């Protein structure tokens, strides 16, 4: 301890200079959009590179569980394939026609990705992915796993991207109750990472424990029908609105692989919605 205090006394002016220099750099990058953009790009690339190296070690240790998840997903895909083959045998002409239509009118693309960093203990959790612009990733793309929705891309550089997690108080996702088609908004209250809340559902709607909550397809981010979780309880909050507690299907403490979803019609949809905003008199022709 005496040695440390002596070192500080001898180099006090240098330490003060370094401290003030760091404050100056922080203010420059924080108050200037150009510098802030550069800092975001460099920090994403650097942290992405470090996280990528770390995940290679942890991924090896988690191989048995990952393999089990892949086996389960393959089993589900095989089950759906068998159903398709049965339908194809029953009505080959109609199915072929539908497939041809889908082939030439594809709406979503899926980019496989590794999740190399993820947090669940904050109120504004983020996710880092090992795919970026070079792989076709864009800001606003959705992210899912075989267990459901996990977030939306908010920044991408050449090789990596950052996403806002579903466990983030700043995100909301359109969702519906499977079966009755009533839709609302999924939000997280910042408490338990196993649960999110479904809001804006009319309180006269019948909601049962075990009901499946899924995406409704009314936004350009996610296709409809992607599972989010199941209802475990409901209550009327202090404002008189129905609040539904949803247990997430995906364990956010155990994210390894996922898919980045790009809506090929996203740019056109956003353009129409922007130009069609009647609240903006400049858009009325």
N, C-alpha and C positions, 0 to 999 in steps of 0.2 A: 504494500500500500504506500509506504514511504517513497518507494522508487517511482510509482505512478504519479504521486503528487509533485515530486521533484521534476519529472518529465514535463508535466503540465506547466509548471512555473517557468521552465527554460524555453518552452515553445508556445507560450501563451498567445503572443501576437500572431503567430502562424495559424493557430487553431481558430482564433477569432476571425482572421481573414478567410479561412476556408468556410467557416460557418456563414459569414456574410455573403460569400460568393454563392453558396448553395441557395440562400434565400433569394438572391438576385436572379439566379437561373430559374428558380421556381416561379417567380413573378413574371419573367419574360415568357416562359412557356405557357403559363396559365392565362395570361391576358392577351396573347397574340394567337389568333386562329391558325395562322400558317405554322408557327412554331409548335403549337399544340398538336396539329396534325402530324408533323414530323415525329414528335415524341411518341404519339400513339402508335405510329407505324413501327418505329424502332423497338419500343417496349413490347409490342405484340410479337414481333419477329424473335426478339431475344428470349422472352419468357416462353414462347412456343418451342423454341429450340431446346431450352433446358428441360421443359416439361416432357418433350418428346423422348429425351434420353432417359428420364426417370421412369416414364411409363413402360419403356421396353423391359425394364427389370421387373416392375410390378405385374406387367402382362404375363411374363413367364411364370410367375408365382400363382397367377389366377387361371392358368390354362385349363385345369380340370373343370372349373365352374363355367368358364366360357364355352368349352366344348359341349357341356350339358345344355347350355342355353341354345347353342347352334343346333344341336340334335332335336330339341323341342320345336324350334322354329322350322326346321326341315320337315319334321313330322306333320306340323300344321299345313305347310305348303303342299306336301304330298296328299294330305287329306282333301284339300281344295282341288288339287289336280284330278283326283279320282272323281270328285263331284262333277268337274267340268267334262271329263271324258264320258260320264254317264249322260250328261245333257247333250253332248255332241252326238252320241249315238242315237238319241231320241229325236233330235231335230238338227241335223248337220247343216242344212241349208241356212237356217236362221242364224245359227251360231257363227258360221263362216262369214255371213254378212256383217254381223256385229264386230267380229275380229278385224275385218277389213276396215270398217269405220274407225275403230280404235287405233289401228295402225297408222292411219293418215291424219288423225286428229288427236294425237297424244297431247295431254294437257300438263302432266307432271313428270319431272325426271327425278330420279333418286340417286344420290351420290353417297356411296358407303364411306364412313369416316371413323376414325378412332377418337375417343374422348380422352384427351391427355391431361386435362385439369378440370376440376369441378369442386365447387364449395356448396355447403348446405347449412352452415352455421351462422351466416350473415342474413341481414334483411334484404340485401341486394346481391344475390348470388349470380355468378357468371360461370360460363363453360368455355373451355378452350378446345378447338378442334384442329386436327392435323391436315386439313384441306383448306385451300384458299382460292384466290381468283384464277390461278393457273388450272384449277380443277373444275372451274365453272361455278364457284360459290359466289353469291351476291348478297348484299345487305338486304334483309327482309325475308330471306329463305327460312323455312321452318325446319325444325330438327325433331326426329322421332327415333324411337327404338322399336324393337318387336313388341315392347310392352306399352307403347303409347307416346304421347307428346312430351317433350322435355324442354323446348325453348325455341328462340328465334334469333337468327344471326343479326348482330348489330354492327359488326366491323369485320372486314376481310382484307388481308394483304396477299402477296403472291402465294405463300405456302401455308398460312395458318389463318384462322378466323376466331373471333370471340362471339359468344352468344349470350343473350340474357336468358337466364334459367326460368322455368315455370315457377321455381321457388324464389321469386323476386317480386317485391311489392309494387314495382313499376310496370309489370306486365299484366295484360288481360287477354284471354283467349275465348273466342266464341265457342259455345258448347250447347249441347241439347241432351234431353233425357231420351234415351233410346226407346222407341216404341210410341210415345205420345207426341214426339216432334216439337215440343215446346223448348225454346232456346233461351239462353241467358249468357252470363259472363263468368268465366273461371278466374278467380283471384286467390292469392295467398295472403294470409293474415300475418305472416312473419313469425309464426310460433312453431308448430310441429312440422318438420319436413315430410312427414308421411301423409299429410292431409292438405287439401285445398278446399275453397268454398265456391259453390255455385250460387250466383246472385241474379237478381232481376227476373226470377221466375214468378209468375203470378201466384199469390198465396192461396187461390182457390183450386190450384192444380193438384191432383192427387199424386203424391210422391211416396214411393215405398222403399224401405230398406232393401238394399241389394240391386236397385235399379242401376243400369249401366249408363255412365255419362260419356259422351263421345263428341268429336268435332262435328259441327253442323254444315261445314262447307260454304258458309256465307261470307267468308273472307278469302282473299286470294292467297293466303299463306298455307293452309292445310286442306287436303281433300276431306270430304265428309266421311264419317264413320270410323275415324281413328279413336280407339279407346283411350280415355283419360283415367277413369277409375270407377268406383261403385259408391252409391249412397250408403252412408252408415247412420245418419241421423238428420233431422230437420228441426227448425225452430223459427219462431217469429221474433225478429230482433227488435231493438228499442224504437226503430223508426216504423215498425209495423210491416216490414217486408220479410218475405220468406228467405231464410238462410239455410242452405243445404250443405252439410258436411260430407266431403267426398274423400274416400281413401284412394290414394294414387295406386295404380297398378304397377308402375315402375318404382323400384327402390332407388332413389336418387343418391344414396350413399354407395351404390354399386353400379356405376355407369362405366362401360368399357367401349362398346361399339354402338353406332347409330347410323342414321341416314339423313342427309341434308336434302330437303325437298325444294325444288325450284318449280314454280308455276310458270309455264311458258307463255301464258296470257297475262302475267302480272303487270307488265309495263302498259299494255293496252287497257287493262281494267283500271289501273291507277289514273291513267290519263283521262279516261271517260269520267271517273268519279270526280277528279279535280275540275275538269272543264264543265261538269254538270252540276256544280255546287251552286244552288239557287240563292244561298245566303250571301254569296259574293256577287254584287251587282255587275262587276266587270265581266262575269261569265255569261250574263244574259245577253243574247244577241237580238 
